Amino acid sequence: MEPEEEKTRPGRLRHEQRVLLLTLAAGLPATLFALIYLWTGGFPLKVQWTLTVVFLLCWAGLGAAVIGEVVRPLQTLSNLLGALREGDFSIRARGENPDSPLGLAIHEANILGQTLREQRLGALEAGALLRKVMAEIDVAVFAFDGDGILRLTNRAGERLMRCPAARMIGRGARELGLGDVLEGPIRRTLEAGFPGGGGRWEVRRSTFRQGGMLHQLVVVTDLSRALREEERLAWQRLIRVLGHEINNSLTPIRSIAGSLRELVRRRPTDWESDLCNGLEVVEGRAEALGRFLSAYTHLTRLPAPVPREVAVDEWVRGVVELERRLPIRVRSGPPTMIRADGDQLGQLLINLVRNAVDAALETGGGVEVSWRVEEGRLEVEVVDEGQGLTDPANLFVPFYTTKSEGSGIGLALARQIAETHGGTLTLENRADRPGCQARLQLPLTG
């Protein structure tokens, strides 16, 4: 039965009353025996009455003392628990004694108060940190309750809506013009205009509970700035590469053109032969520049993959058989089928195997191709025993190459093919010995 019910139930004695009755009942036999002996022992009447009053007062006093010893610690413990319930963790109860049941209860209550105090301080510090982080991050955060009413936002949200939080809190999402962010997929990209600016935005939505009620947390990220920065960096890389390749062709063409103009003006002996040689050089550089632009066009016009069932064993062995310069070891994995564009995967693996063989021929080492399946993904490795990577940072930069006759698009094209298939391509130096290790990871289902 609950304590409140015990207190209000008619005719039900309180705890201290029951303890008092039990204490008096425990001393009743001795008191009765003493009184009977006193009144039947032939003592003077004055002595009988005096001792009777003394016996009764001692009996009642001892009962009251027992009540005090029982009730006072319980009242102290009750006050301590009440203070903890009200959030006051500064009160400590006296009378701790782990060797006695009541002292142990007081001891545990004091420890509980200290623990709750530390937890509250931790929660306050975590809340302050969270508010600081939310205020400083450059991402708009909105929290809505189950009825679509805004309950929380940060400074970025104020800037996005051009409205202070105090004026937005308590208003509905539709009223604020944020109704669209509460609908659709939980993560999406949209073109939208807000009072603080328009552009391309990433919207992520999740749910949480506060006070047992379901709320929605919406994070709105401005992608325009990041996209513009990436676009600027892409243009810088493109212009740097194009400028380098075009200058490599234009510089000798300009020099030869000046020499040919001077040759035509002076017309020495056999000037026709020198003129033809010079024009051949100009033609060769123009063809090289044309091949470069054609390779760039090929890189930027990779068609979308046409998925179909591809047997990994046939794919790998078919590529390995094309390489005649060096015997390649194949370490077979489990029979596996993958849904992908077989032609594009073939081109990807050809580039990896060709680079590995080129590196191995320089040192007289070997090449090994293997595959395995882990956690629903196919992992293909091409390992060589060459000198290893000398400039890992520029591996996938288009048209960057360390080979005298390289085009610089093989690895960039290979990674592009891997990513269009939902996979990844990484190259790194081997840890056990000199050489390079290329790792291709692809999902088993396209």
C-alpha positions in Angstrom: 0.0 0.0 0.0 1.3 3.5 -0.8 2.4 5.8 2.0 -0.3 8.4 1.3 -3.0 5.7 1.5 -1.5 4.5 4.8 -1.7 8.0 6.2 -5.3 8.7 5.2 -6.8 5.3 5.9 -9.2 5.6 8.9 -8.1 3.8 12.1 -4.6 3.0 10.8 -1.8 3.8 13.3 1.2 5.7 12.2 4.6 4.1 12.2 5.8 5.9 15.4 2.6 5.0 17.2 3.1 1.3 16.4 6.7 1.5 17.6 5.6 3.2 20.8 2.9 0.5 21.5 5.3 -2.3 20.8 7.9 -0.6 23.1 5.3 -0.2 25.9 4.1 -3.8 25.4 7.7 -5.0 25.7 8.1 -3.2 29.1 4.6 -4.1 30.3 5.3 -7.5 31.9 8.2 -6.1 34.0 6.3 -3.0 35.0 3.3 -5.1 36.1 5.5 -7.5 38.0 7.1 -4.6 39.8 3.8 -3.0 40.7 2.3 -6.2 42.0 5.3 -6.9 44.1 5.3 -3.3 45.4 1.6 -3.3 46.3 1.6 -6.8 47.9 4.9 -6.6 49.7 3.8 -4.7 52.7 5.6 -1.5 51.9 4.3 1.8 53.3 1.6 3.5 51.3 3.7 6.5 50.7 6.5 4.4 49.3 4.0 2.4 47.2 2.6 5.5 45.5 6.0 7.1 45.0 7.5 4.1 43.4 4.4 3.5 41.3 4.8 7.0 39.8 8.5 6.4 39.3 7.9 3.1 37.5 5.2 4.5 35.3 7.3 7.6 34.4 10.3 5.4 33.6 8.2 3.1 31.5 6.7 6.0 29.5 10.1 7.9 29.3 11.9 4.9 27.9 9.1 4.4 25.3 9.4 8.1 24.3 13.2 7.7 24.1 12.8 4.7 21.8 10.4 6.7 19.6 13.0 9.5 19.4 15.8 7.1 18.4 13.6 5.6 15.7 11.8 8.7 14.4 14.6 11.3 14.3 16.9 9.5 11.9 13.9 8.7 9.7 12.9 12.3 9.7 16.5 13.3 8.8 16.6 10.8 6.0 13.2 11.9 4.8 14.3 15.6 4.8 17.5 14.6 2.8 15.5 12.7 0.2 13.0 15.6 -0.1 15.9 18.0 -0.7 17.3 15.7 -3.4 13.9 15.6 -5.0 13.7 19.4 -5.0 17.2 19.6 -6.6 19.1 20.7 -3.5 22.2 18.6 -3.4 24.1 20.6 -0.7 22.4 19.0 2.3 24.2 16.1 4.1 22.7 14.0 6.9 24.7 13.2 10.0 24.8 9.8 11.6 26.6 7.8 8.9 27.7 4.4 10.1 28.1 1.6 7.5 28.2 -0.9 10.4 24.5 -0.3 11.3 21.5 -0.6 9.0 20.1 2.9 9.6 23.6 4.5 9.4 24.2 2.6 6.2 20.9 4.0 4.8 22.0 7.5 5.7 25.5 6.9 4.2 24.0 5.6 0.9 21.6 8.6 0.8 24.6 11.0 1.2 26.4 9.2 -1.6 23.3 9.4 -3.8 23.2 13.2 -3.2 26.8 13.6 -4.2 26.3 11.5 -7.3 23.2 13.5 -8.3 25.2 16.7 -7.7 28.0 15.6 -10.0 25.6 14.4 -12.6 23.7 17.7 -12.5 27.0 19.7 -12.8 27.9 17.4 -15.8 24.6 18.0 -17.4 24.8 21.7 -16.9 28.3 21.8 -18.4 27.2 19.6 -21.3 24.2 21.8 -21.9 26.4 24.9 -21.8 28.8 23.3 -24.3 25.9 22.3 -26.5 24.5 25.8 -26.5 27.9 27.2 -27.3 28.5 24.8 -30.1 25.1 25.4 -31.6 25.6 29.2 -31.3 29.0 29.0 -33.1 28.4 26.5 -35.9 27.6 27.9 -39.3 24.7 25.5 -39.8 21.1 26.4 -39.2 19.4 24.1 -36.6 15.7 24.1 -35.9 13.8 21.9 -33.4 10.0 21.5 -33.9 7.5 19.7 -31.6 4.9 17.2 -32.7 2.6 20.0 -33.8 5.2 21.7 -36.0 5.8 24.5 -33.6 9.4 25.8 -33.4 11.0 25.2 -30.0 14.7 25.9 -30.6 17.0 27.5 -33.1 20.6 28.8 -33.1 22.3 31.9 -34.5 22.7 30.5 -37.9 19.0 29.8 -38.0 18.4 33.5 -37.0 20.6 34.6 -39.8 18.9 32.3 -42.3 15.5 33.6 -41.3 16.6 37.1 -40.6 14.6 37.1 -37.4 15.6 36.8 -33.7 14.9 33.5 -32.0 12.6 35.2 -29.5 10.2 36.1 -32.3 10.4 32.7 -34.0 10.0 30.4 -31.0 6.3 29.3 -30.6 5.4 29.9 -34.2 4.5 27.2 -36.7 6.7 25.9 -39.5 4.3 27.0 -42.2 4.1 30.5 -40.7 7.8 30.8 -40.7 8.1 29.5 -44.3 9.8 26.2 -43.2 7.0 23.8 -44.0 9.0 22.2 -46.8 11.9 21.2 -44.6 9.5 19.0 -42.5 8.4 17.1 -45.5 10.0 14.7 -48.0 13.0 12.4 -47.4 14.9 12.8 -44.2 18.0 13.8 -46.2 17.8 15.7 -49.4 19.2 18.6 -51.4 16.9 21.4 -52.6 16.9 24.7 -54.3 15.2 27.2 -52.1 15.1 30.8 -51.1 15.1 32.0 -47.5 14.9 35.5 -46.1 18.7 35.2 -45.4 19.6 34.1 -48.9 18.8 31.6 -51.6 20.7 28.8 -53.3 21.3 25.1 -52.9 20.7 23.6 -49.5 21.2 20.2 -47.8 18.3 19.4 -45.4 18.7 16.6 -42.8 15.9 15.7 -40.5 15.9 13.4 -37.4 13.6 12.8 -34.4 14.2 13.0 -30.7 12.1 12.9 -27.5 11.9 15.6 -24.9 9.5 15.2 -21.9 8.2 12.0 -23.6 7.0 14.0 -26.6 8.3 13.4 -30.1 10.2 16.3 -31.7 11.9 16.8 -35.1 15.4 18.2 -35.5 16.1 19.9 -38.8 19.6 20.9 -40.0 19.9 23.2 -43.0 23.3 23.5 -44.6 24.3 26.0 -47.3 26.0 24.1 -50.1 26.4 27.0 -52.4 29.6 28.3 -50.7 31.2 24.9 -50.6 30.2 24.2 -54.2 31.6 27.5 -55.3 34.9 26.8 -53.6 35.1 23.4 -55.1 34.3 24.8 -58.5 37.0 27.5 -58.1 39.6 24.8 -57.1 38.5 22.6 -60.1 38.9 25.6 -62.4 42.3 26.3 -61.0 43.5 22.7 -61.5 42.0 22.6 -65.0 43.6 25.9 -66.0 46.9 24.8 -64.5 47.0 21.5 -66.4 45.7 23.0 -69.7 48.1 25.9 -69.4 51.0 23.6 -68.8 50.2 21.3 -71.7 49.4 24.1 -74.1 52.6 26.0 -73.2 54.6 22.8 -73.7 53.3 22.8 -77.3 53.2 26.5 -78.0 56.7 27.3 -76.8 58.5 25.1 -79.4 56.0 26.1 -82.1 56.7 29.8 -81.4 60.4 29.2 -81.5 60.3 27.2 -84.7 58.0 29.7 -86.3 60.5 32.5 -85.7 63.3 30.3 -87.0 61.3 29.5 -90.2 60.5 33.1 -90.8 64.1 34.0 -90.6 64.9 31.0 -92.8 62.5 32.2 -95.5 63.8 35.7 -95.3 67.4 34.7 -95.8 66.8 31.6 -98.0 70.2 29.9 -97.6 71.2 26.7 -99.3 68.9 23.8 -98.7 66.4 26.0 -97.0 63.5 23.9 -98.4 64.7 20.9 -96.4 65.1 22.9 -93.2 61.6 24.4 -93.8 60.1 20.9 -94.2 61.8 19.7 -91.0 60.5 22.7 -89.1 57.0 22.2 -90.3 57.2 18.6 -89.3 58.0 19.6 -85.8 55.1 22.1 -85.8 52.8 19.4 -87.1 54.0 16.9 -84.4 53.4 19.3 -81.6 50.0 20.2 -83.0 49.1 16.5 -83.1 50.3 16.0 -79.5 48.1 19.0 -78.4 45.2 17.4 -80.3 45.7 14.1 -78.6 45.8 15.8 -75.2 42.5 17.6 -75.8 41.0 14.3 -77.2 42.1 12.5 -74.0 40.5 15.3 -71.9 37.2 15.0 -73.9 37.3 11.2 -73.3 37.7 11.7 -69.5 34.8 14.2 -69.3 32.4 12.2 -71.4 32.5 8.8 -69.6 29.1 7.3 -70.4 26.8 6.0 -67.7 27.4 2.4 -66.8 25.1 -0.3 -68.2 24.8 -2.9 -65.4 24.7 -6.6 -66.2 25.9 -9.8 -64.5 29.7 -10.1 -64.6 31.6 -13.1 -63.3 34.6 -11.8 -61.4 36.8 -14.8 -62.3 36.3 -14.3 -66.0 36.7 -10.5 -65.7 40.0 -10.7 -63.9 41.5 -13.5 -65.9 40.4 -11.9 -69.2 42.3 -8.7 -68.3 45.3 -10.6 -67.1 45.6 -12.6 -70.4 45.8 -9.3 -72.3 49.1 -8.5 -70.7 51.9 -10.3 -72.5 55.0 -8.4 -71.2 55.1 -10.2 -67.8 53.5 -13.4 -66.3 50.9 -12.2 -63.7 50.0 -14.3 -60.7 46.3 -14.7 -60.0 45.1 -15.6 -56.5 41.5 -16.7 -57.0 38.8 -15.7 -54.5 35.4 -17.3 -54.1 33.2 -17.6 -57.2 31.4 -14.3 -57.3 28.9 -12.5 -59.6 28.7 -8.7 -59.6 26.2 -6.5 -61.4 28.2 -3.8 -63.2 29.3 -2.5 -66.6 31.7 -5.1 -67.7 33.4 -3.0 -70.4 34.1 -0.2 -68.0 35.4 -2.5 -65.3 37.6 -4.1 -67.9 39.1 -0.7 -68.8 39.5 0.1 -65.1 41.4 -3.2 -64.4 43.5 -2.8 -67.6 44.8 0.5 -66.4 45.7 -0.9 -62.9 47.4 -4.0 -64.3 49.3 -1.9 -67.0 50.6 0.5 -64.3 51.6 -2.4 -62.1 53.5 -4.2 -64.9 55.2 -1.0 -65.9 56.5 -0.5 -62.3 57.5 -4.2 -62.0 59.5 -4.2 -65.2 61.7 -1.4 -63.9 62.9 -3.6 -61.0 62.4 -7.1 -62.3 59.7 -7.8 -59.8 56.3 -9.5 -60.2 52.6 -8.6 -60.2 49.7 -10.4 -58.4 46.0 -9.9 -58.8 43.6 -11.2 -56.2 40.0 -10.7 -55.0 37.9 -11.5 -52.0 34.4 -10.8 -50.6 34.0 -9.0 -47.3 30.8 -7.5 -45.7 28.8 -7.5 -48.9 31.6 -5.9 -51.0 34.0 -7.2 -53.6 37.6 -6.2 -53.0 40.1 -6.6 -55.9 43.8 -6.0 -55.3 46.6 -5.5 -57.8 50.0 -5.7 -56.1 53.4 -5.1 -57.8 57.0 -5.3 -56.7 58.2 -2.0 -58.2 59.7 1.0 -56.6 56.5 2.2 -55.1 54.7 5.6 -55.3 56.9 8.7 -55.4 54.2 11.3 -55.5 51.0 9.9 -53.9 49.3 13.4 -53.7 49.0 13.7 -57.5 48.1 10.1 -58.3 44.5 11.0 -59.5 45.2 14.5 -60.9 44.2 14.3 -64.6 47.1 14.5 -67.0 49.7 14.2 -64.3 52.1 11.4 -65.1 55.7 10.4 -64.3 56.0 8.3 -67.5 57.7 9.7 -70.6 54.9 8.5 -72.8 52.0 8.5 -70.3 48.7 10.4 -70.9 48.0 11.0 -67.2 44.3 10.0 -67.4 44.5 6.3 -66.7 44.1 6.4 -62.9 41.7 9.4 -63.0 39.5 7.5 -65.4 39.8 4.3 -63.3 38.7 6.1 -60.1 35.8 7.8 -62.0 34.6 4.4 -63.2 34.9 3.0 -59.6 32.9 5.9 -58.2 30.1 5.7 -60.8 29.7 2.0 -59.7 29.4 3.1 -56.1 32.9 1.9 -55.2 36.3 3.3 -54.3 39.8 3.0 -55.6 42.9 3.6 -53.5 46.6 3.3 -54.2 49.3 3.1 -51.5 52.8 1.8 -51.0 53.2 -1.7 -49.6 54.1 -2.0 -46.0 55.9 -5.3 -46.1 58.2 -4.6 -49.1 58.8 -2.1 -51.9 56.0 -1.8 -54.4 52.5 -0.5 -54.7 49.1 -1.9 -53.8 45.9 -0.9 -55.7 42.6 -1.7 -53.9 39.3 -1.6 -55.7 36.1 -2.0 -53.7 32.7 -2.5 -55.3 29.2 -3.3 -54.0 28.1 -6.8 -55.0 24.7 -5.5 -56.2 24.5 -2.5 -58.6 
